[in-house]
Amino acid sequence: MDNNLLNLPPLDAMRGFVAVARRMSITQAAQDLCLTQSAVSRQIQSLEEHFGTALFLRRHRALILTEAGEQLLRIASPWLDRLGEFDRSLRQKQRMRPVTISASIGVTSLWLLPRLGAFQAMHPNMDIRVAAHNQLSDLERDGVDLAIRYCREAQAPRGALRLFGEQIVPVANKAIASAAFNAPGGLLQQVLLEYDERARPWLRWEDWLRAQGMDPAEAKAFLHFNQYDQVIQAALEGHGVALGRIALLLPWLKDGRLVTYPGSDIETSDYAYWLIETASLRPEVEVFRDWILEDAVRISEDIVRLR
């Protein structure tokens, strides 16, 4: 049986022919293909040798398609267009599967987003999708590859990887801290930024103040928020003092935009941050997971140095 594939004309030369025929210029076709004029001329010559006939008539500073050239263009031009569309569709499908990570709004805003730029610089062609919400989701059902969860060890799903623990200490910007942290009773003279989360009393001022022997009723005022990242943004802008979750605030603590309260040890809760992954990981998900784990190690080391 004849193998027709072996009898086809050189396919790379077909691209050069179509480019020249569309432009009617070897110079412009060479620019379109990022080739030299001589390379494109050799492609046309190889096709003419294969077919045994001229495809162009050369005139002074002009090209004219021969009858064979016109027939070949009618066949090859739409075929190359369809091949290009097929190539683009496959590439787009591959890029339509980003690595999806789920986390709470506070963790996303304060921990994940400030670090994503460094990851994207190392992996510029990898797409990341961030799903930020405070409701637990079904990873498989929602197409989530990785999730960061905040819970006790007993509540962490089987196979969850511990990232870092939870340490709490009052924080404020420099201006507020100079008044709140350096004078007796200064803390209670400031607005206390409150995270309205009843399920986590260790993140509320009443419990922290009583543990330090202070009366919450003596506080100047409270400013309430329903999202933790809002609490921290208010602290950065000088609206008061917040109970800071150290692991989430390291960039601001290290550059001095936030200052920790020196009057007490850092309180440690029995909660921690855990990384949850789906059963089967694509290679790009593994890359993102490993980067998160490596960064978590650095965070734990920084927390130890703060103590």
N, C-alpha and C positions, 0 to 999 in steps of 0.2 A: 504494500500500500504506500502510495506517495505521501511524504510528509510535507504538507503545504507550508508548515511553519518555517521550514528551512528555505523555502523559495520566496519568502517575503522580502521586500526591499529593506535596506537598513533603516530601522525605525527612528533612530535618533536623527538621521538625515531628513526624515519626513517632517520633523518639527522645523528644521531649518528651511525646508522648501515652503511650508505653509507660512512661516514668518516672512520670507522674501516675497511670496505671492501676495500676501495681504498688504505689504508695504510698497511693493514694486521697487524695492531698494535694498541692496545687500548691506549698505552701511547702516540703515535704520534697523534692519532685521538683526544685525550683529549687536546693536545696542540693546534691543529687546531681549536677546538671549544671553547677554553678558559674555559674548564671544568676540573673537577677532574677525575682521572681514574675510581674511584668508581661510579661517576655519569654516565659515558659512559657505564660502565659494567651493571648498572641497566637498562639503556635504551635497551641494547641488550637483557637482560633477559626479560624485559617486552614484547618485540616483540616475542621472542621465546614462551612465555606463551600465547600470543595472537594467534599465528599460531599453537601452539601445536606441534611444531617440532623444532629441533636444526637448527640454521643458520650457526654456526661455529663448527668445531671440534677443541678442545683444545689439542694442543700438547706441549711438553716441549719447552717453549720460541717460540712458533709458533702458528699461527691460520690458519685453512684451511676452506674455504667455503664448506658447504654441497651443495647438489643439489638444495635444496630449497633456500639456501642462494644465489647461483648463479642466479637462476631465479629472485629472488627479486631484486638483484643488477641490472640486465638488465632492469627491469621496473623502479626502483626508481632513479637510477643515472641520466639518461637523463631527467627525470621529474624534479628533483631538479635543474639541470642545467638550464632548461627552466624557472623555477620559479625565479631563480637568475637573469637571463637575463631580465625577465619582471620587476622585482623589480628595477634593475639598470636603465632600460629605463624610468620608471615612475619618478624616482628620478631625472634623468637628465633633463626630460621635465620640472619638477618643477623649476630646477635651470637655465633653459634656458630663464627665464623671469626676467631679472634683472630690477632694478629700473633705468629708463633712465632719465637723466637730461640734458637739453640743456642750454648753456650759450655762451656768446661771448668768443673769445680766451683770451682776457685780464682778464675778470672776472674769467674764469676757471683757468688760470695760477696763478693769484695773490690772489684770494679769495677762490675758491672752493678747489683746490688741496691741499693747505697747511692745510686745515681743515679735509680732508677726513680720514686721519689717525686716528683722535680722534673718528670719527663715526664708522669706521671699528673695532676699539678696543672695542667699546660698542656692536656692532652687527657683530661679525666675520663671521656669516653664511649668511649674506645678500649680494647679488651681486649688484654692482652699475655700470652702463654704463654711461660714460660722453661723450656727443656729443658737441664738441667745434667748433663753427663757427660763423662768423659775419653776416650771412644771416638769416632772419626770416624764420622759418619753420612752416609747418602745424603740430601741435602736434599730432592730431589723425592720419593723414596720415603717419607720420614718426614714429609712435609708441613711442612718447615722453610722459613721465608721468608728468614731471615738467620742467619748463623753467624759467630762470632768465632773465628779460628784463630791459633795461635801456632806460627810456623815461619820458616824462612829464606825469602828472596825467591824463590829458585829452586824452592821447594816450594809456593809459593802458587799456587792455581788461576788460570787466565787470567781477567782481569777483577776479581780481588780488589783491594780498596781498602786501602792501608796506613793504619792508625790511628796507631800510635806505636811507637817502638823499645823495646828492653829495656835498662835500666840497673840494675846490681846494687850494693848497698852494705849493710854491716851496720847493723841497726837494733835499738833496744831502747826500753823505756819510760824515763821520766826517772830513776827510782830505779836501775835497772840501768845505764843509760848513764853516770851520774855515777861509778860505780865502774869500769865496763868501758872507758870511752873516755878518761878523763882521767888515768890513771896508766900508766906504762910496764909492759907485760905484763899490764895489767888485763883485756884481752879474753880471754886464755887462762885467767884465773881464774874465768870465768863458764861456766855451762852453755851450750853451743852447740846451738841448735835446728836439727835436720837434716831436710831434705826428702828422703825416700828415693826418688829418681828417678834411676836409673843412666843413663838416656838423656840427661840434662842435667847433666853434671858441673860446669858453671859455677854451678849452683845448690847445689853441695855444698861444705861447709867445707874439705875436704881440698885441693881445687884453689885455693880463694881464699886460704887461709892460706899455701900454698907460694908463690903468686904474690907475697905480701907478705913473704916471707922468714921465715915462722914455721913451726914444726914442729907438725903436727896432733897428734903424740903427746904434746905438752905440755899439751893442752887439759884442763881440769878434768873435763869430762864432756860427753856428747852425749845429747840427748833427741830421739828419732826419731819422725817422723810420715809417714803415707802420703798426706796431702792438704796442699796448700800453705796453704790458709786456716787449717788447724789450727796450722801453724807460726806464722802471724801472730797468731792469737788467743792463743797461748802467750806470745808476745813482749809483747803488750798487757797481759797479766795478770802480767808480771814473772817468768816462768819461765826466762828466758834471753835470748840474743841470736840474732837471725835474719838470714839473708841476704835483704835486702829488695828486691823488684822495684818500683822507684820508681813506675812508671806506675800500679801497682795500689794504692799506699799513700798517695797524695797527700793525701787528707782527713785522715789521722792525722798525717802529717808537718807539714801546714799548721797544725793546731790544737795541735801539741806533744805529742800522746799518744805519738808515736814520735819518736825522735831518731836522726840518722844518725851514723855513725862518722866522725870528722874526720881520721883518720890516713892516708887514702888517697883518691885520686880515684875518682869513680864509674866502675865497670867497665861497659863497653858490650859486649854480645854481638852476634852477627850475626843474632840472631833478632828478630822483630817481631810485632806483633799486626795481623791482617788481617781485614777485613770481607768476607764472601762473601755474594752475593745470588743468588736464583733468577732464571731468565731473564725471567719476566714478573712485574712487581710491581704489586700492588693499590695504590690511592692511599694507604691507611692505612700500608702497608708503606714506601712512599716517605717518608712523614712521619717514621716511626720511624728509618729509615735516615739521613735528613738530620740528625735530632737527634743520633744517635750520631757522625756525622762532625763536627758542630759541636763536640761535647764533646771529641772527640779533638784538635781544634785547640787548645782551651784546655789540655788536658793537656800537649801538647807545649810550649806556652809556659811552663807551670808548671815543667816539667822543666828547661828552659833556665835559669830563674831560680834553681833549686836548685844549679846547678853553681858 
